[in-house]
C-alpha cells in the first residue's frame, strides 16, 4: 500500500471517528441537559406541593386546637394533637406552643424535634410551616408542622433512573441511526472523493469524477472534476510547449553549431586571406622600396611612387577591413604591459610623415611630459589609435600644421570600477588646421563609412573605417574620445586612456628621452632619439650586423636581403625552422628575422627551441623579430608569447623595420641609406 492510499484510509477513518463521536455526544448531551431541567422542575413542583400540604395541616390543627388552647386545657390539646398526626407518615415532627412560647404538645415522626426556631430549620429535607392559633381575634398559641421530603426524594430518584434508562436507550438508538445515515450520506462520498483525489495526484487526469448529488458534496465532486480537467488541459499545453521548446532548442543548437562553423570558417578565411594577400603584397611593396633606394630618373621615380602608394593603399584597406571585422565580432583581446608611451607615440607620428610628403603641412609632436615614464598599456592598440587619428588629420589638412601632444593627468574616482588600479589618464590631443567638420556631422564622424558635408571616404582615399575602428578600440581599453571642430579653422581630436605607472622591475629595454622638432613648412619632420644609458651594440665594430633571415618564400627573401644589404648588414638565409636552429648555432648571427609559417618547423616552434638551447647553454638570448603575414588580432601576442623579441607585419614598411632593427642593433646601421 503506497503512501497516498494510507493517507486516504487514515483520513477517512479519522473523519468517521469524528462523525461517530459527534453523532453520539450530541444527542446524549441534549438528553442530559433535558433530564437535569426536568428533575429541577419536578423538585420545585414537589417542594411547592409539600409546602401547600404543610399549610393545610397547620390550618387543620389551628381549627382543632383553638378551643382547647383558649380553655387552657393542655391535656386536651395534647390528645387532640396526637390523634390528628398519628396516621400521617409524612410529618417529620410537629409541636404546639402556648401563649408564652411553652411547648405543650409534641409529635415526633421520622426525626426528633429541633430546638431551632422554625425559620432557622434548613429546608433541604423538610418543609416547615408555622401558624398562629387565634380565638376571637386573640392569639392563643402557635402550631409548627415539618413535612418529611425524604420519601419524595426517593420517588424522584426512582423516576429519574427510569427516565435516564429511557433517555440513554433513545440516545444510543438515535446516535446509531445518525451514524448509519452519516456513513451512507457522508463517509461513502468522502471516500470516493478521496480516491478520486488520489488518482489525480498520481497523474490520472483522464478518469472523470462522477456524481449525481445536488448537495455540498456534489458541488465538491464537480469542483474536483473541473480541477482535473483544467490540470489535464494545462498539462497538455505544457507538454506541447515543452516539445516546442525542445524543438526550438534543437534548432538553436543546430544554428549555434552552424554559426560556430561559420565563425570558424570566417576566422580561417580571414587568416588565410590575410596571409595570402599580404605575402605577394609584401613582395610588391618591398621591391618598390628597394627600387626607390636606387638611382632613378624623374619618370621612373614618379611611376615607382605611384606604385608604392597604390600598394600602401591596398595594405591600408586590407588592414582596416580585418580590424573592423574582428572588432565587430568582439574577438580582440587586450595585452597591457609596461610600455614606453613616448617612444610608441613618436614612432607612429614619424610614420605619418609620409602622408604629408607633397603637402605644405608641418607636423609637431610633444611627448616631453611622458619622458622617463613607463605606463601599463596595450602598446599595439595605442599605436593603432594614434595612427588613425594622426593620419586622418594629415589627410584632411591641405596646408598648415598638425600638432600632437600627450600628457598624464590624475584620474577621477570611477564609481563603476572602485577597485581599479588605474590612477592616471593618458590624454592625447591631435589638433590640425584642416578643412574642419560641420557641427551637424560631429555625431556621425565615428560611424563606419560616414559621409561628411557630401564627401565620402573615397574622396580622400581609404575605407572610411579608421575613426570607427578607433572608437571601438578606445572603448575596449576603457577610455573616451571626442572631437571639437570648426569649418575652415580645423579640428581637435582627443583621447583619454586609463593607465598606471609600470613596476620599475618590469622594464626590459633602455628608456629614451625623445625630442621632436618640426621642420619648416613643406618639409617632413624627423625624430632624434638620445639614449639615456649606453646600450651595448649588437653589431661588429665597423657597424655591420649579421642577420639571419628564416623565410621560405623566395620573393620575401629577396626583399629582406636587398633592404638589409643596402643598410650594410651581412645576411644569412634559412629555408625553414630546422635550418634556422642549425644556422643559429653555427653562424652565431646578431639578430634573426623569423617568418611564422614555414615547412618542417614553423617560426613558433623554432623560437621556442632556440630559447631552450640558450637556457641549457647559459648563452645570451639573441633578438628574434617576427616578420610575418599573420596580422590578425592576437598574432602579435602569440609571437611574443613564443619567445620572440619584437613583431613586424607584412607587407614590410621599411620605417617599421628600421625602428625594430634600431632597438636591437643600434641606430647607425639600422637607418643607413
Phi and psi in degrees as a GROMACS rama.xvg file:
@    title "Ramachandran Plot"
@    xaxis  label "Phi"
@    yaxis  label "Psi"
@TYPE xy
-79.3338  175.47  UNK-2
-65.2848  -36.7794  UNK-3
-65.8519  -39.1946  UNK-4
-65.8958  -44.7688  UNK-5
-60.8457  -39.944  UNK-6
-63.4166  -39.3789  UNK-7
-63.2066  -49.9527  UNK-8
-62.6546  -41.5577  UNK-9
-63.691  -43.8215  UNK-10
-64.304  -45.7548  UNK-11
-67.0884  -39.6575  UNK-12
-62.906  -43.3373  UNK-13
-63.4042  -40.1411  UNK-14
-64.16  -41.2984  UNK-15
-64.0928  -41.2477  UNK-16
-62.4655  -43.0256  UNK-17
-63.3842  -41.6575  UNK-18
-66.1722  -38.8425  UNK-19
-63.681  -44.8934  UNK-20
-61.2886  -40.3041  UNK-21
-64.779  -42.1805  UNK-22
-67.9479  -26.661  UNK-23
-88.8009  -46.2089  UNK-24
-69.6454  -39.3283  UNK-25
-62.8774  -52.0685  UNK-26
-67.0769  -37.9232  UNK-27
-66.379  -40.0136  UNK-28
-62.1332  -39.5761  UNK-29
-64.6619  -40.7097  UNK-30
-66.3955  -40.1996  UNK-31
-60.215  -45.8998  UNK-32
-63.1648  -40.8782  UNK-33
-66.405  -39.0064  UNK-34
-64.9493  -43.637  UNK-35
-61.9552  -41.4226  UNK-36
-65.0673  -41.2433  UNK-37
-65.416  -43.7758  UNK-38
-62.6107  -41.0867  UNK-39
-63.6443  -42.971  UNK-40
-64.3646  -38.5367  UNK-41
-67.7132  -39.9652  UNK-42
-64.151  -41.1036  UNK-43
-64.6241  -41.0337  UNK-44
-63.5455  -41.2767  UNK-45
-64.6232  -40.9334  UNK-46
-62.1654  -41.1452  UNK-47
-65.0951  -38.0047  UNK-48
-65.8387  -42.2869  UNK-49
-67.0836  -37.1255  UNK-50
-64.3743  -39.6515  UNK-51
-62.8968  -40.7581  UNK-52
-64.9201  -39.7793  UNK-53
-62.5441  -40.0154  UNK-54
-64.9506  -38.4207  UNK-55
-63.6886  -45.3133  UNK-56
-62.8868  -41.7543  UNK-57
-63.871  -38.6409  UNK-58
-66.4521  -39.9899  UNK-59
-65.6298  -42.8204  UNK-60
-65.6604  -36.76  UNK-61
-60.8241  -44.4942  UNK-62
-66.5725  -38.064  UNK-63
-76.8633  -29.385  UNK-64
-100.244  -0.232626  UNK-65
-63.3743  -42.856  UNK-66
-71.1877  -49.7174  UNK-67
-59.7355  -39.6259  UNK-68
-65.7435  -38.5238  UNK-69
-66.4374  -32.7517  UNK-70
-82.8371  -12.7318  UNK-71
76.4316  22.0601  UNK-72
-92.48  95.3619  UNK-73
-67.4382  -36.9404  UNK-74
-63.7818  -43.332  UNK-75
-64.6422  -36.5909  UNK-76
-62.671  -44.9089  UNK-77
-67.1314  -42.5151  UNK-78
-65.0193  -44.8159  UNK-79
-64.4448  -40.7084  UNK-80
-61.6989  -45.6376  UNK-81
-69.758  -38.0192  UNK-82
-63.1991  -37.0896  UNK-83
-72.9526  -30.6973  UNK-84
-103.354  -7.95454  UNK-85
-70.216  -21.3435  UNK-86
-104.52  20.1822  UNK-87
-114.326  99.2041  UNK-88
-73.5828  -19.016  UNK-89
-82.7887  -6.6707  UNK-90
-81.8523  117.139  UNK-91
-74.4575  -45.4657  UNK-92
-164.248  164.124  UNK-93
-159.435  154.233  UNK-94
-157.579  163.329  UNK-95
-122.794  133.416  UNK-96
-110.996  140.181  UNK-97
-82.1866  -167.407  UNK-98
-63.5592  -28.3598  UNK-99
-91.5859  3.43166  UNK-100
83.7134  15.2757  UNK-101
-90.7526  137.194  UNK-102
-74.653  128.988  UNK-103
-120.744  -10.7806  UNK-104
-152.694  136.264  UNK-105
-135.053  139.275  UNK-106
-130.172  123.551  UNK-107
-110.68  120.038  UNK-108
-97.2397  -106.383  UNK-109
-86.1885  -4.81637  UNK-110
-152.354  158.751  UNK-111
-71.731  159.322  UNK-112
-69.9569  133.346  UNK-113
-83.9094  141.459  UNK-114
-81.6716  -6.80807  UNK-115
-75.4038  159.797  UNK-116
-67.7916  148.011  UNK-117
-54.1975  -37.6757  UNK-118
-73.5542  -15.8633  UNK-119
-95.7363  -2.09655  UNK-120
-78.011  127.169  UNK-121
-58.3244  142.392  UNK-122
-98.7376  20.5855  UNK-123
-76.6159  -32.9878  UNK-124
-125.775  -2.3549  UNK-125
-137.358  154.361  UNK-126
-113.054  108.507  UNK-127
-98.6018  139.173  UNK-128
-138.087  131.124  UNK-129
-118.07  136.175  UNK-130
-147.016  132.739  UNK-131
-77.5703  144.31  UNK-132
-99.2858  117.857  UNK-133
-110.307  142.252  UNK-134
-135.521  113.046  UNK-135
55.9883  40.6343  UNK-136
81.0044  4.17743  UNK-137
-115.567  133.433  UNK-138
-71.8842  123.871  UNK-139
-104.135  -16.0613  UNK-140
173.889  -173.181  UNK-141
-136.003  137.712  UNK-142
-111.915  128.385  UNK-143
-118.253  122.854  UNK-144
-124.104  130.355  UNK-145
-120.37  113.601  UNK-146
-89.4464  138.523  UNK-147
-77.9042  128.25  UNK-148
-97.7944  -1.50024  UNK-149
-65.0136  -45.9577  UNK-150
-63.4412  -32.6842  UNK-151
-68.1671  -37.6573  UNK-152
-64.7347  -39.482  UNK-153
-61.6659  -43.2917  UNK-154
-60.499  -41.5214  UNK-155
-64.0565  -44.7777  UNK-156
-60.9799  -42.2644  UNK-157
-64.7075  -45.3798  UNK-158
-61.5957  -39.2913  UNK-159
-65.1346  -42.7452  UNK-160
-60.5888  -44.5113  UNK-161
-64.086  -40.4221  UNK-162
-65.3792  -40.1545  UNK-163
-65.0013  -40.0692  UNK-164
-59.8955  -42.1541  UNK-165
-67.3632  -41.5709  UNK-166
-65.5594  -44.1562  UNK-167
-62.7438  -41.5795  UNK-168
-61.4292  -45.4402  UNK-169
-64.8413  -40.4971  UNK-170
-63.9236  -45.8462  UNK-171
-64.108  -39.7341  UNK-172
-63.775  -42.7981  UNK-173
-63.4832  -41.5779  UNK-174
-62.9747  -40.5081  UNK-175
-63.8845  -42.0773  UNK-176
-64.0937  -41.6866  UNK-177
-64.3307  -40.3409  UNK-178
-63.5424  -44.0391  UNK-179
-62.4858  -41.771  UNK-180
-65.5688  -40.9853  UNK-181
-65.5075  -39.2189  UNK-182
-61.8671  -39.2587  UNK-183
-78.0871  -41.34  UNK-184
-91.426  -19.7662  UNK-185
-120.971  -57.4884  UNK-186
-61.8665  -41.942  UNK-187
-60.9196  -52.878  UNK-188
-62.3081  -37.8903  UNK-189
-64.254  -40.2668  UNK-190
-62.4184  -41.5315  UNK-191
-66.342  -38.9409  UNK-192
-64.0662  -40.029  UNK-193
-63.9276  -40.1618  UNK-194
-64.8628  -41.2452  UNK-195
-65.0676  -40.5646  UNK-196
-64.2276  -37.8068  UNK-197
-65.1171  -39.6611  UNK-198
-64.5707  -40.8207  UNK-199
-64.9277  -42.6568  UNK-200
-63.4454  -30.072  UNK-201
-80.4883  -3.78457  UNK-202
105.833  0.139113  UNK-203
-84.7379  96.1306  UNK-204
-104.332  8.90987  UNK-205
-100.06  -25.7388  UNK-206
-78.3377  119.911  UNK-207
-75.1709  157.224  UNK-208
-97.7106  103.992  UNK-209
-94.8179  146.073  UNK-210
-162.82  147.766  UNK-211
-115.284  2.4988  UNK-212
-71.4609  153.888  UNK-213
-119.542  17.9955  UNK-214
-103.806  -163.7  UNK-215
-63.766  -39.2267  UNK-216
-64.9543  -34.1027  UNK-217
-65.7596  -41.8205  UNK-218
-61.5393  -40.0747  UNK-219
-63.6254  -41.9256  UNK-220
-63.9163  -42.914  UNK-221
-67.1791  -37.5524  UNK-222
-63.7296  -40.5733  UNK-223
-63.5124  -38.9894  UNK-224
-68.8509  -37.4951  UNK-225
-64.5135  -38.7201  UNK-226
-62.8802  -40.7609  UNK-227
-60.0811  -43.5567  UNK-228
-64.8446  -42.7463  UNK-229
-65.194  -41.213  UNK-230
-62.2071  -41.4378  UNK-231
-62.9062  -45.9685  UNK-232
-65.315  -40.9371  UNK-233
-63.387  -42.4984  UNK-234
-63.5629  -42.5859  UNK-235
-62.5944  -40.5802  UNK-236
-64.9137  -41.2093  UNK-237
-65.0336  -39.5064  UNK-238
-64.1493  -42.2903  UNK-239
-64.409  -41.2988  UNK-240
-64.4607  -39.861  UNK-241
-64.0168  -43.1846  UNK-242
-62.1099  -39.5697  UNK-243
-64.8856  -41.8528  UNK-244
-65.5933  -40.9964  UNK-245
-61.9605  -41.1983  UNK-246
-64.1045  -41.6219  UNK-247
-64.158  -41.105  UNK-248
-62.5664  -40.2073  UNK-249
-61.6252  -42.3981  UNK-250
-64.792  -42.011  UNK-251
-64.8334  -40.2746  UNK-252
-62.4155  -42.284  UNK-253
-64.8881  -41.2879  UNK-254
-65.1666  -37.805  UNK-255
-64.3628  -41.8586  UNK-256
-62.9761  -40.8641  UNK-257
-64.2426  -40.9743  UNK-258
-64.7169  -41.8266  UNK-259
-62.4504  -43.249  UNK-260
-63.1254  -41.7995  UNK-261
-64.9612  -40.3299  UNK-262
-64.4327  -42.3932  UNK-263
-63.2549  -41.9795  UNK-264
-63.8464  -38.5532  UNK-265
-64.8447  -42.4848  UNK-266
-60.7474  -46.8714  UNK-267
-63.4624  -39.1569  UNK-268
-63.6769  -46.5081  UNK-269
-62.0165  -44.8719  UNK-270
-63.2675  -43.5705  UNK-271
-67.1062  -46.9346  UNK-272
-65.467  -38.4382  UNK-273
-61.2114  -46.4165  UNK-274
-67.3441  -45.1026  UNK-275
-70.2319  -32.4845  UNK-276
-78.7427  -39.5996  UNK-277
-68.1148  -32.2053  UNK-278
-62.9389  -54.3988  UNK-279
-67.11  -32.7467  UNK-280
-64.23  -34.7795  UNK-281
-62.7472  -39.2901  UNK-282
-63.7843  -43.1556  UNK-283
-63.8235  -54.5734  UNK-284
-67.7015  -38.8267  UNK-285
-65.3666  -44.6876  UNK-286
-68.6726  -33.1992  UNK-287
-62.4786  -42.1549  UNK-288
-67.0483  -32.283  UNK-289
-66.5242  -42.0931  UNK-290
-60.3189  -38.4337  UNK-291
-66.8873  -18.8138  UNK-292
-76.0326  -20.2325  UNK-293
-86.2405  -175.419  UNK-294
-89.7217  116.129  UNK-295
-124.896  146.96  UNK-296
-79.4067  -179.822  UNK-297
-63.8115  -43.6284  UNK-298
-65.7477  -43.814  UNK-299
-62.7924  -40.2386  UNK-300
-67.6351  -35.2346  UNK-301
-65.494  -44.0981  UNK-302
-63.7566  -43.3025  UNK-303
-63.0893  -39.6706  UNK-304
-63.8703  -43.5272  UNK-305
-61.8692  -41.5002  UNK-306
-64.3473  -43.3138  UNK-307
-64.4719  -43.2661  UNK-308
-65.4285  -36.2283  UNK-309
-64.4839  -43.1684  UNK-310
-65.3821  -40.3611  UNK-311
-66.0436  -37.3745  UNK-312
-63.5987  -41.9714  UNK-313
-63.3809  -40.6308  UNK-314
-63.1436  -42.1696  UNK-315
-63.7206  -42.5798  UNK-316
-62.6387  -44.9485  UNK-317
-61.0147  -44.6469  UNK-318
-63.809  -44.5001  UNK-319
-62.3374  -43.5959  UNK-320
-63.341  -44.4187  UNK-321
-66.2014  -42.9692  UNK-322
-63.0421  -45.3332  UNK-323
-66.3816  -40.0342  UNK-324
-64.9202  -40.8056  UNK-325
-72.2261  -38.0573  UNK-326
-66.7222  -40.8867  UNK-327
-64.5255  -27.9422  UNK-328
-93.0224  9.23678  UNK-329
54.6125  43.845  UNK-330
-107.605  8.19985  UNK-331
-95.4691  127.217  UNK-332
-112.495  135.586  UNK-333
-80.3325  150.247  UNK-334
-133.576  72.2718  UNK-335
-67.8767  142.899  UNK-336
-158.425  171.59  UNK-337
-62.8435  123.798  UNK-338
-133.609  137.459  UNK-339
-83.9742  87.6401  UNK-340
-61.3016  -36.2054  UNK-341
-61.3972  -45.7433  UNK-342
-66.4044  -42.7108  UNK-343
-60.9235  -46.2889  UNK-344
-65.4606  -42.5912  UNK-345
-63.2789  -40.9163  UNK-346
-65.1475  -39.4056  UNK-347
-65.1936  -42.8339  UNK-348
-63.1116  -37.2441  UNK-349
-63.2541  -38.7095  UNK-350
-66.6406  -28.4091  UNK-351
-72.9174  -9.28569  UNK-352
-57.3053  -37.3491  UNK-353
-61.7735  -30.2335  UNK-354
-69.6094  -17.5282  UNK-355
-110.703  19.1259  UNK-356
-56.8749  -45.5357  UNK-357
-103.457  15.4245  UNK-358
-118.011  149.704  UNK-359
-78.3084  68.7175  UNK-360
-125.611  128.558  UNK-361
-101.365  138.313  UNK-362
-113.723  121.495  UNK-363
-110.585  139.038  UNK-364
-137.385  125.689  UNK-365
-126.381  107.18  UNK-366
-122.387  23.9287  UNK-367
-62.9222  -27.2852  UNK-368
-67.5017  -15.7403  UNK-369
-102.41  3.59732  UNK-370
-61.674  143.614  UNK-371
59.8064  26.1126  UNK-372
-128.278  128.375  UNK-373
-111.741  129.654  UNK-374
-116.659  154.761  UNK-375
-87.3167  106.14  UNK-376
-147.361  161.312  UNK-377
-87.0067  98.2221  UNK-378
-60.664  -36.5648  UNK-379
-63.2625  -43.9105  UNK-380
-71.4852  -34.8573  UNK-381
-64.1097  -43.5562  UNK-382
-60.4176  -40.8408  UNK-383
-65.696  -41.6517  UNK-384
-63.6626  -47.9023  UNK-385
-63.1498  -42.6803  UNK-386
-59.8421  -46.249  UNK-387
-61.884  -42.5024  UNK-388
-72.392  -44.5846  UNK-389
-67.0114  -43.6113  UNK-390
-61.6037  -37.6116  UNK-391
-65.4924  -40.4799  UNK-392
-64.8262  -43.3391  UNK-393
-64.7616  -39.1093  UNK-394
-60.8069  -40.6319  UNK-395
-102.427  24.4984  UNK-396
-119.789  93.6963  UNK-397
-61.2657  -36.6441  UNK-398
-157.104  158.628  UNK-399
120.718  -130.67  UNK-400
-150.414  159.182  UNK-401
-126.272  124.473  UNK-402
-112.626  131.238  UNK-403
-119.878  127.275  UNK-404
-136.464  137.073  UNK-405
-128.355  131.485  UNK-406
-137.856  164.012  UNK-407
-109.144  135.342  UNK-408
-130.48  151.014  UNK-409
-67.6465  145.696  UNK-410
-94.9967  133.413  UNK-411
-70.7173  148.636  UNK-412
-57.245  136.703  UNK-413
-104.978  110.691  UNK-414
-63.767  -24.4269  UNK-415
-79.2237  -16.5897  UNK-416
-138.976  70.5467  UNK-417
-66.6294  -22.339  UNK-418
-101.103  12.5016  UNK-419
-65.4933  141.952  UNK-420
-90.2456  -3.11708  UNK-421
-81.4238  106.453  UNK-422
-103.431  -0.623813  UNK-423
-123.513  164.522  UNK-424
-129.424  124.632  UNK-425
-88.8334  113.913  UNK-426
-107.352  123.737  UNK-427
-117.679  124.854  UNK-428
-118.159  136.27  UNK-429
-124.825  112.905  UNK-430
-113.605  137.479  UNK-431
-134.683  165.787  UNK-432
-110.74  39.7494  UNK-433
-83.6598  -156.301  UNK-434
-73.8142  -20.1489  UNK-435
81.9492  171.308  UNK-436
-127.956  132.486  UNK-437
-60.9672  149.491  UNK-438
-61.3867  -36.2141  UNK-439
-75.4515  -5.87643  UNK-440
-105.495  -2.34481  UNK-441
-65.0706  -32.6834  UNK-442
-72.7858  -18.0477  UNK-443
-104.776  -1.29039  UNK-444
-66.9441  -26.4059  UNK-445
-96.4984  9.3625  UNK-446
-88.727  152.526  UNK-447
-63.5787  138.018  UNK-448
57.6736  32.4152  UNK-449
-64.543  139.53  UNK-450
-104.591  121.692  UNK-451
-117.647  117.468  UNK-452
56.7318  39.3212  UNK-453
80.3499  -1.47281  UNK-454
-111.2  122.806  UNK-455
-95.2663  -176.523  UNK-456
-64.0727  -23.6628  UNK-457
-72.7569  -19.3923  UNK-458
-65.7606  -29.8442  UNK-459
-118.707  10.2226  UNK-460
86.1826  162.544  UNK-461
93.9997  -176.242  UNK-462
-100.853  -13.2531  UNK-463
79.3948  15.4083  UNK-464
-106.788  -8.4711  UNK-465
-57.2634  -52.426  UNK-466
-71.3412  -31.6842  UNK-467
-63.6953  -42.971  UNK-468
-63.7201  -40.917  UNK-469
-60.0479  -44.8095  UNK-470
-60.1044  -45.3631  UNK-471
-65.4775  -40.3374  UNK-472
-65.9606  -42.4911  UNK-473
-62.9708  -45.1616  UNK-474
-65.015  -35.5928  UNK-475
-62.4733  -35.2418  UNK-476
-85.0716  5.63993  UNK-477
78.7774  18.293  UNK-478
-103.26  -165.34  UNK-479
-143.468  155.848  UNK-480
-147.083  160.066  UNK-481
-163.766  179.704  UNK-482
-149.502  141.376  UNK-483
-123.219  133.674  UNK-484
-150.446  154.611  UNK-485
-141.564  127.885  UNK-486
-60.676  130.361  UNK-487
83.507  -8.89325  UNK-488
-109.472  -45.3809  UNK-489
139.96  -175.752  UNK-490
-132.979  154.98  UNK-491
-130.812  112.152  UNK-492
-99.391  139.844  UNK-493
-134.431  147.066  UNK-494
-133.211  135.15  UNK-495
-123.105  123.642  UNK-496
-121.891  126.693  UNK-497
-68.7214  139.653  UNK-498
-158.076  -179.204  UNK-499
-152.301  162.943  UNK-500
-71.2358  140.329  UNK-501
-78.2077  152.857  UNK-502
-62.6104  127.526  UNK-503
-55.7922  -28.2203  UNK-504
-69.9521  -17.2334  UNK-505
-81.8186  -9.25805  UNK-506
-66.9361  134.639  UNK-507
-133.37  3.2917  UNK-508
-142.286  153.582  UNK-509
-60.7022  139.986  UNK-510
-82.7833  150.535  UNK-511
-126.83  144.262  UNK-512
-99.6047  121.619  UNK-513
-104.94  130.008  UNK-514
-118.984  131.019  UNK-515
-120.401  136.263  UNK-516
-127.134  138.739  UNK-517
-92.716  131.483  UNK-518
-79.4854  179.392  UNK-519
-65.6048  161.96  UNK-520
-54.8168  142.211  UNK-521
80.9389  -3.76652  UNK-522
-113.281  132.681  UNK-523
-68.4292  153.328  UNK-524
-92.1896  162.244  UNK-525
-126.447  162.638  UNK-526
-113.735  127.7  UNK-527
-104.723  127.095  UNK-528
-115.772  127.722  UNK-529
-115.177  119.985  UNK-530
-64.4467  138.633  UNK-531
-77.1643  -32.5098  UNK-532
-130.25  152.421  UNK-533
-62.3494  128.01  UNK-534
-104.548  123.854  UNK-535
-64.5863  118.512  UNK-536
-67.9842  147.198  UNK-537
-107.917  44.0583  UNK-538
-141.061  171.3  UNK-539
-71.8875  165.407  UNK-540
-56.4612  -29.5148  UNK-541
-86.9562  8.35036  UNK-542
90.6205  -2.89045  UNK-543
-85.4266  139.41  UNK-544
-115.026  149.83  UNK-545
-101.163  110.574  UNK-546
-109.684  125.519  UNK-547
-94.8462  122.481  UNK-548
-102.953  114.826  UNK-549
-99.8436  98.7195  UNK-550
-153.485  133.234  UNK-551
-97.8082  -14.616  UNK-552
-87.9297  123.219  UNK-553
-60.7729  -38.6389  UNK-554
-63.7114  -46.5219  UNK-555
-63.8867  -36.5268  UNK-556
-59.3599  -46.0036  UNK-557
-62.6841  -42.6729  UNK-558
-61.7298  -50.2018  UNK-559
-65.1741  -40.9831  UNK-560
-60.7728  -46.5497  UNK-561
-61.3559  -45.2186  UNK-562
-64.3467  -43.6154  UNK-563
-71.7413  -42.2115  UNK-564
-64.2488  -36.1047  UNK-565
-64.4064  -26.1038  UNK-566
-90.7294  5.82682  UNK-567
87.7547  17.577  UNK-568
-99.7236  153.75  UNK-569
-85.2706  141.503  UNK-570
-119.952  134.395  UNK-571
-118.191  145.258  UNK-572
-116.591  143.325  UNK-573
-135.703  134.075  UNK-574
-82.82  -19.3961  UNK-575
-157.669  -178.035  UNK-576
-66.2247  -38.46  UNK-577
-60.5148  -45.846  UNK-578
-66.349  -33.5218  UNK-579
-63.784  -38.9823  UNK-580
-63.985  -42.1586  UNK-581
-64.9656  -45.936  UNK-582
-67.6312  -30.3647  UNK-583
-61.8533  -41.6457  UNK-584
-76.4878  -35.237  UNK-585
-84.6957  -46.6897  UNK-586
-94.7388  -9.71616  UNK-587
47.4317  62.0571  UNK-588
-68.6113  162.815  UNK-589
-79.5674  -32.4482  UNK-590
-156.608  153.165  UNK-591
-122.047  130.136  UNK-592
-99.8125  114.25  UNK-593
-112.755  119.569  UNK-594
-75.3815  154.145  UNK-595
-94.0594  -34.6326  UNK-596
-107.884  106.631  UNK-597
-141.354  156.222  UNK-598
-69.1678  166.125  UNK-599
63.5418  -65.8939  UNK-600
-140.451  123.547  UNK-601
-77.8704  179.428  UNK-602
-67.4475  -32.126  UNK-603
-65.48  -49.1136  UNK-604
-63.8556  -39.4339  UNK-605
-64.147  -41.5009  UNK-606
-64.1796  -44.5834  UNK-607
-61.6952  -40.9782  UNK-608
-66.2056  -39.6396  UNK-609
-62.596  -42.3663  UNK-610
-65.5014  -36.5865  UNK-611
-64.2806  -43.0473  UNK-612
-64.2277  -38.63  UNK-613
-64.5537  -39.9699  UNK-614
-67.3808  -40.2023  UNK-615
-63.6233  -39.223  UNK-616
-90.0353  -11.3507  UNK-617
71.4041  23.7712  UNK-618
-89.3525  164.346  UNK-619
-70.1755  141.202  UNK-620
-71.5542  127.753  UNK-621
-82.6238  138.954  UNK-622
-64.0042  131.082  UNK-623
-123.612  116.818  UNK-624
-105.418  123.154  UNK-625
-72.7217  125.506  UNK-626
-121.957  98.0677  UNK-627
-142.433  155.208  UNK-628
-86.9791  0.356788  UNK-629
-78.5091  98.9103  UNK-630
-124.74  21.8348  UNK-631
-82.288  162.475  UNK-632
-56.1606  133.088  UNK-633
97.7407  -18.5092  UNK-634
-67.4222  -40.138  UNK-635
-61.7107  -45.9838  UNK-636
-64.0292  -36.007  UNK-637
-64.4124  -40.1807  UNK-638
-64.8078  -46.5516  UNK-639
-65.7695  -35.1794  UNK-640
-66.6364  -27.4756  UNK-641
-77.8156  -9.0474  UNK-642
113.032  2.60043  UNK-643
-74.1261  156.074  UNK-644
-91.6371  -28.8551  UNK-645
-157.64  179.68  UNK-646
-146.994  129.84  UNK-647
-132.081  125.462  UNK-648
-89.2522  148.421  UNK-649
-88.5662  149.125  UNK-650
-67.4062  144.347  UNK-651
-75.0018  128.965  UNK-652
-97.2192  123.408  UNK-653
-59.3532  -28.347  UNK-654
-70.1627  -40.3648  UNK-655
-65.8797  -41.1422  UNK-656
-63.3115  -43.7803  UNK-657
-61.7301  -41.2026  UNK-658
-63.3819  -41.6134  UNK-659
-65.7891  -42.8695  UNK-660
-64.1651  -38.1503  UNK-661
-64.3667  -27.6916  UNK-662
-71.5096  -15.8839  UNK-663
-125.056  -25.9378  UNK-664
-122.71  14.1422  UNK-665
95.564  162.025  UNK-666
-78.4905  -37.4831  UNK-667
-60.8878  -55.1497  UNK-668
-77.9237  -25.1843  UNK-669
-62.7351  -34.6746  UNK-670
-109.757  14.8372  UNK-671
-64.0223  138.559  UNK-672
